[in-house]
Amino acid sequence: MEEIREFEYRVPRFQVDFHFVLQTELGPGVTGQGVINARCHEISEGGLAAWVAEPLDVNSKVILLLSFPCESAPVPVAAVVTRRHGSDHAFSFVLPSMKERDHLRQHLLPMQSSEG
């Protein structure tokens, strides 16, 4: 009998092209945070895919500083690295509250309408 796999809902993803920076812990025994440049090429309500200037380990926790047109300052979004292949990385958003999810969804609406 073949192995039965659980069905996982995959939220719609949208092709984009924008630069952002992310912050990451520098490592055990080192104080402060590292700032790394990145370029997003795909985004969804659940996360994003980006080319990152420096390799990050899978399961690393980071803060994505995303600049949206209607915001005066970058929006910090907690995320976890879920995949890495060379400089291409996938991040899953860590959005603990419905308010944060709704806030991010409002920024994604213009991207969704430009897809069609």
C-alpha positions as CSV (number, residue, x, y, z in Angstrom):
1,M,0.0,0.0,0.0
2,E,1.3,3.5,-0.9
3,E,2.0,5.9,1.9
4,I,-0.9,8.3,2.5
5,R,0.1,11.9,2.7
6,E,-1.8,14.6,4.5
7,F,-3.4,17.2,2.3
8,E,-2.0,20.6,3.0
9,Y,-3.8,23.8,1.9
10,R,-1.5,26.0,-0.1
11,V,-2.4,29.7,-0.2
12,P,-2.2,31.5,-3.5
13,R,1.3,32.9,-4.3
14,F,2.0,36.1,-6.3
15,Q,5.0,36.9,-8.4
16,V,6.6,40.2,-7.2
17,D,9.9,42.0,-7.4
18,F,11.0,44.2,-4.5
19,H,14.0,44.7,-2.2
20,F,13.9,44.4,1.6
21,V,16.2,43.8,4.5
22,L,16.0,41.3,7.3
23,Q,17.4,41.1,10.7
24,T,18.8,38.0,12.3
25,E,20.5,37.0,15.5
26,L,24.3,37.0,15.0
27,G,24.8,33.7,17.0
28,P,25.4,32.4,20.5
29,G,27.7,34.7,22.6
30,V,27.4,37.6,20.1
31,T,25.2,40.5,21.0
32,G,23.2,42.5,18.4
33,Q,21.6,41.6,15.1
34,G,22.8,41.2,11.6
35,V,21.1,43.1,8.7
36,I,21.0,41.3,5.4
37,N,19.8,42.5,2.0
38,A,17.2,40.4,0.1
39,R,15.0,40.6,-3.0
40,C,11.5,39.1,-2.8
41,H,10.3,37.2,-5.9
42,E,7.1,35.5,-4.6
43,I,4.8,36.3,-1.7
44,S,1.6,34.9,-0.1
45,E,-0.4,35.3,3.1
46,G,1.7,32.5,4.6
47,G,5.2,33.6,3.6
48,L,7.6,34.7,0.9
49,A,10.4,33.5,-1.3
50,A,13.5,35.6,-1.8
51,W,17.1,35.7,-2.9
52,V,19.2,36.6,0.2
53,A,22.7,38.1,0.1
54,E,24.0,35.7,2.8
55,P,22.9,32.1,3.4
56,L,20.6,31.4,6.4
57,D,20.1,28.1,8.1
58,V,16.8,26.4,7.9
59,N,14.7,27.1,11.0
60,S,16.5,30.4,11.7
61,K,14.2,33.0,13.1
62,V,14.3,36.4,11.4
63,I,12.5,39.7,11.3
64,L,11.6,40.8,7.7
65,L,11.5,44.6,7.3
66,L,9.0,45.0,4.4
67,S,8.4,48.4,2.8
68,F,4.8,48.8,1.5
69,P,3.7,51.8,-0.5
70,C,1.1,52.9,2.0
71,E,3.4,52.7,5.1
72,S,5.7,55.5,6.1
73,A,8.2,53.0,7.7
74,P,9.1,49.3,7.0
75,V,6.7,46.8,8.6
76,P,8.5,44.3,10.8
77,V,7.2,40.7,10.2
78,A,8.6,37.8,12.2
79,A,9.4,34.7,10.0
80,V,11.2,31.4,10.0
81,V,13.5,30.1,7.2
82,T,11.7,27.0,5.9
83,R,13.9,26.2,2.8
84,R,17.2,27.2,1.3
85,H,18.7,26.3,-2.0
86,G,21.8,28.5,-2.7
87,S,20.7,32.1,-2.3
88,D,17.0,31.3,-2.7
89,H,15.3,31.1,0.6
90,A,11.6,30.5,1.7
91,F,10.2,32.1,4.8
92,S,7.0,31.3,6.7
93,F,5.5,34.3,8.5
94,V,5.0,34.0,12.2
95,L,1.8,36.1,12.7
96,P,0.5,35.4,16.2
97,S,-2.6,37.7,16.1
98,M,-5.5,38.1,13.7
99,K,-4.8,41.8,13.7
100,E,-1.3,41.2,12.3
101,R,-2.7,38.7,9.7
102,D,-5.3,41.3,8.6
103,H,-2.7,44.0,8.4
104,L,-0.5,41.9,6.1
105,R,-3.5,40.8,4.0
106,Q,-4.3,44.5,3.3
107,H,-0.8,45.0,1.8
108,L,-1.2,41.8,-0.3
109,L,-4.6,42.9,-1.9
110,P,-3.0,45.3,-4.4
111,M,-0.6,42.5,-5.5
112,Q,-3.5,40.0,-5.9
113,S,-5.4,42.4,-8.2
114,S,-2.4,43.2,-10.4
115,E,-1.9,39.4,-11.0
116,G,-5.1,39.1,-13.0
